[in-house]
């Protein structure tokens, strides 16, 4: 136990962390409705900037390079140019509040304590998570007599819930300002509530629309059935040529390369699901020969997000004129994503479905840090020491976040330490965090940042 972790326990047990989170949840930073621009800016100006300034950071508010998108905040605390620099990231925006839909009449903008559960919009995503990192920095500073033992920078955005508009452009423009040796950040859930987790990247995501229009208007199914191609039947058959009835991808160009040995090793002790509110895993679904962990963290999946024709809510006796579907590819590093649309076009044409219109994909890139990276080894060892149990190591999340901006644009090794859990109702009414996980998160993060300072002289640095 270090002085920093003792201070972290005291900060939590005194109620100071709860007070900070209560104040932050009260900011109505909904970025989805488009009606809270003043609150988005105010969260950075009135909440985050003063907190960072009290920790010795110089802060600056920046207009977003995308017109109309919310601002971003950067901060820097330079102790010694010879020391490594850690970049921290968080987002202060949240999804819509869903007022009136929360259990027991809870107000989404008032942090509500019910036993171990703290309810409020943004409590899990992402206000508690960047609050833990801010509070942990304070604990280390106090424990080390006003020093961290490393340099630190922050980037806080307010548009993550709308796709992070301008984030990539901003980071490309501000490479020097954001230059660092590693990213340490927190977002998303642990693998399970009872297991601390480290993840090193995320699967990419690509959404694409398929549309088949065969004629104007519907035609009576009795008079014309058997004579006219049914676009619903054709589109369903086309999709079945892409992914089979057991969820395995049938197009070679959409499949990933073999799972690397280091990734297989990292996933060997990972168990997916099993929580009280988790759905039961379908054991025969997905790529044959893979474990559930390998299917969701080490492989690609092609999902049908939407599929329709006619009027499903009120069917009529007519062959519909058109059908459409939205498909989503979740993909890992090494997938030929640049040719995603090309692979679809060629495959569907070869299968006799060349008249299906294929849209342009909307893509977020995949990232995956080598599990043997020195920053990963530091994080894993530190968390195991402070928590007394081995954390789960995920080479990448099954989901997606804008990690490519940090890994590719800024060229950083990325270490994510999440503090939420799978059943937190993120993005839904009744979003909440678990108080014991908040306490653990603050303690393990204080220990991790203490260890960064302790090992600063041996940590790898970015090329000059």
N, C-alpha and C positions, 0 to 999 in steps of 0.2 A: 504494500500500500504506500503510495507516494503522498507528499503533502498536497499535490494537486487533486488527487482523488478524495482525500479527506475533505478538502474545501468543496469539492463537487457534491459530496454527500450532504454537507452542511447547507449548501445553496439550495439543494432540492428540499431537504427536510424543513428548512426555515420557511418555506412557502415563496421564496423569492422567484424561483423559476415559474411557479404557477401564476404569480402576479404578472410577470413579463408576458407569458403566453396569453393570459386573459386580456391584457391590454392590446396585444397584437391581433387576436381574433376579432376584437371589437371594430377593427378597421374593415369596412365593407369593400374589400378589394376584389370584387367580382370583375374579371376581365372579359367575360363572355357576353354580357348584356350590352356592352358599349356605352353604358350610362354612368360609369364611375371613374372617369378620367382623373378627377380631382383627388379621389381617395387613393388611386394608384400612385400618383405622384406624392401625395401626402404621407403614404406609408414609408417611402424612401426618405423624404425630407424630415418628417417629424418623428419617425420611429427608428429606422435603421441607421441613418447618418449619425444622430446623437449617440446611439449605442456604440458605434464603431469609434467615434471621436473620443468617447470616454475610455476606450481601450488603447488610445494612442495612434489611431489611424487618421491619415489625411484622406478626406472623402471628396468625391466630385460627382455631381449629377449630370447625366448626359441625355440629350435629346436622342430619340431613336432614329437611326438612319432611314427607316421606313416611315414615310409620312403618315401621321395619325396613330402610330403605334406608341405604346407607353414608354416612358423613359427607363434608363438603366442607371445603376449606381456602381462606381468603382471606389476602392479604398486601398491604401497601402500603408504598411508599417515596416520601415526599413531599419533594421538593427545593425547589420554589418554586411557589406557587399560580398564578403567571403562566405557567408552562411547560405544554406539552401533556402529557396523561397517556395512556400506553399500557397496555391490559389484555392480559395474557398468559393463556393457557388450556392446560391439559393434563389428561390422565386417567391415573391410575396403575394402574387395574385392567386385567386381561387376560382372555382367554378361557381355557377349560380347558387344562391342560398337555398332555394327550394323552400321558401318560407311557407308555413302552414302545413307542411308535410312531415315534420319531425315528431317523433313519439313524445307523449306527455306534454305537448304544447311548447317544446323547447324553441327558443329563439336561436337561429344559427349563428348570430353575431354576438352571443353571450356565452362564454365558456361555462358549461354546466357540469358540476361534479356529481357523479352518482357512483359511489363506491370507488372502484379502481378505474372507472371510465370517465374520461373528460370529453364531453361532447362540444362540438362547435365547428363551423365551417373553416377549413384550413388547419384544424388542429393536427391532422395527420399529414396533410399535403398543402403547404410545405412548412407552415409556420413553426410547428414544434421542432422540426428537423433543423432548420437553420438557427433556431433559438438555442438548441443544444450546442451547436458549434460555437456560437457567440459566447454562451455562458462558459463553455470549457476553456476558451481562450482567456477569459477573465480569471478563471481558477489557476491556470498555468502562470499567468502574469503575476498574480498575487503570491503564488508559491515560490516563484523564482526571483522575487524581489524586483519586479517591474520589467523583467525580460522574458521573452519567449524562448530564446535560444535559436531562433530561426526568423527569417523574414516572412511576412504574410501579406496577402492581397485578397480582396473580395470582389466578386461580381454578383450583383443582385439584379434580376430582371423582374418585370411585372407583366409578362405576356406568355408565360409557359403554357397556360391552359388554353391558349388560342394558337398554339403551334410555334411559340417563340419568334414572332415576326421581328426581323432585324437583328436577332442574336448572332447569326452567322456573319452577317455583314459587319456588325459592330466589332466582333472579335478579329475579323480579317483586317479591319482598319486600325485596331488598337493592339496589334500583336506585341509591340514593345511595352506598352502600359501593363499588359496582362502576362508578360513573360514570367515564367515560373519553372520550377523543377518537378512539380507534381500537383495534381488536383486531389484534394480531399473534400468530399461533399456527401450530403445525405438526402436521399429521396427514395420513395417507394417502400415496400414492405420487406421485412425479414422473410426468410424462407418459411419459418414458423415462429409463433410468438415466443417459444421457449428456447430458440436457438439464435444467438447473435449471427449476423451475416455480413459478408463482404462480397460485393460484386464489382467487376472490373470493366464493364461495358454493357452493351445492350444489343439485342437482335435489332436488325433494321426492319422497316415496315414499308410496303409499297401497296397502295390501293389503286385499283384500276376498274373502269366500267366496261362492260360488254353490252352492246345493244344490237338487237336484230329486228329490223322493221321490214316487213314483207309486202305490205299493201296498205291502202287507206281504209280505215273502218273495219268493224267486225262483220262476219258473214255467218249466217245461220248454220249451226253445226249439223243439223239434219240434212239440209239441202246441199251443203258443201263439204261435210265431213268425209274424209277419205280422198278428196280431190285437191284440197288446199293444204300446203305445208303449215303446220302449227308452230309458230315461233317459240312458244313455251316448250314444246317437245324438243325442238331443234336445239334451243339454247341449253336445256337440261342435258341433252346428249353431248353437246360440246363441252360442258363443264365436266361431265363424267369421263371425257377423254383426257382431261387435265389432271384430275385427282380421282382415285378410285373410291369404291364404296366403303373402303376401310380407312380412308384418309391419307393414303400414300400418294405422293406426287408422281405422275406418270411422264412428265416432260423432263428430259435429262437436263436441259439448260436451266431449269428452275430448282434443281437439286444442288445441295452444297457438296464441297469436297469431303472426303472422309474426316471423321472427327479426330483431331490431333491427339496424340497419346497424353500430353499434359492436360488437355481438357477432360479426357476420359478419367484420368487419375483424380482430378479435382472433383468430378461428379460422382465418384465411386461411392461416397458415403452420404449422398444427397437423397432424401426421401421427399417426394412431392405429395402434397395433400395430406389427408388424414385428420385435418382439423374438424371440430364439431360442426362447423357450418360449411365445410368444403364439399363440393359435389364429388360423387364417387367416380374414380377414374375408370374409363372404359379400357380394359386391358388389351383388347385386340385392335384398338384404334391407333392409327399412325404408322410410321415407318417400322416394318418388321425387324426384329433383331436388336432393337434398342431398348434401353431401360426408360421408364417414364422421365427421369431426369435428363437423359440424353435427348429424348424427343422434344422436350420443351426448352432446354438450354443449349443443345448442341446441334440441332437440326433445323430444317425449314418446314414450315407448314403453309399450305394453301387453303384458305378458309373462304366460304361463301358467306358474306356479310348480309347480303340482301338478294332476293330473287323473286321476280314477279312478272305476271302478265294478266290481262283482263282486269276484273274487279274482285279481288279475293273476298272483300267484305260483303259483296252482293253479286255472286256469279250470275251470268246470263248465258243462254244457250247460243253462244256465238264463238266462232274461232277468232281469237284476238288478232289484231293487226301487228302487234309488236311485243317484245319481251326484253327485259333488261336485268342485269345482275351487277353487283359490285363484289369483286374478289379482293382478297388481301393476302399478300405473301409476307409472312414473318420469316426473316432470313438471317443467317449468320455470316460472319466474315468469310470471304472466299467465294461467295455466290456471284455469278455473273450478272449482277443487277443492272449494269449499264445496258445490257441487251434484253432486259425483261420483256419489253413490248415486242421486240423483234422475235424472241423465242415464241411468244404467244401467237403472233401473226403467222409465222411459218408453220407451227404445229397445227393450228386450226385450219389453215389452207390445205395442208397435207391430209387432214382428216375429212375434208369436204365441207368445212364450215367457213369458207373464205368470205361469205357475205356478212359475217358478224362484224360490226364496227367496234373497234378497240380504241378506247380513249388513251390519253397520255397518263402514265402513272404519276402519282404523288409519292415521293420517296423520302424516307429518312434513313440515313446510312447506318450500317452495322459497325460495331466496334468490339474489340476484345483484346485486353492486355494479357501478355504472357503471365500465367500464374506464378512463374519463377522470378518475376521482377523484384528487385530489392525493396521497393516501397510496399509491395504486397507482403513480402516476408515480414517486414517490420510491423505492418498492421495486424497480420494474423497472429504473430507472436505476442504483441502487446495486448490484444483483446483476450487471447487465451490466458495470459497472466492475470489480467484485471478481473475477468469474469470466472476464472477457474474451470472453463470448459472450452473445447475447440469450436471456433465459429465455422459456419458453413461458408465455403468459398465457391462462388459462382463466377466462371469466366465471363459470363454476360447474363443479363436479365433475359427472361423470356419475352418481356415487353420491350418498349422503346422509349427513349428519351434523347435529348439533343447532345449526347455525349460525343458525337463526331466533331462538334465544334471545338471541344477541348482536346480530344485525342488526335484529330487530323489537322484542323486549322491552327491550333496552338501547339500541337506536337507534344502533349503532356501524357505521362503515365497517369491513369485515372483510377482512384480508389474510392469507392462509394460504400458508406457504412449506414444502412437504413435503420430507422428507429420505429417504424410503424409495423403493422402485422396484417396478414391477408384478410382478416374479417373486419377491418376498420371502417367499412362503408365509405371508403374514399370516393368522392364525386357523387355520392348519394345523400339523401336525408340520413340523419343520425351518424354522420362522420364523427369518429372519436379516436382517441389514443388511450393506451393503458398506462396508468401512472407508474407501475413497476418497470415498464419498458422505458419510460422517460427517465427514471432514476438510473437504470442501468446504462442507458445511452449517454447520459451526462458523465457518469463515472468512467465508462470505457473511453469516451472521447477525450476527457481530461488526461487519462492515462496515455492514450495514443499521442496526443500533442506534447505531453511531457517527454515521451520517448523520442519523438522527432527531435526535440532540442537536445536530448542526451546523446543521440547518435548522429547529430548534424554533420560532424566531420567526416563520417564514412558514407553518407548517403550520396547516390549518384547525382550528378549535376547535368544540366542541359549543355549542349555544345556551345562554346563561346561564339 
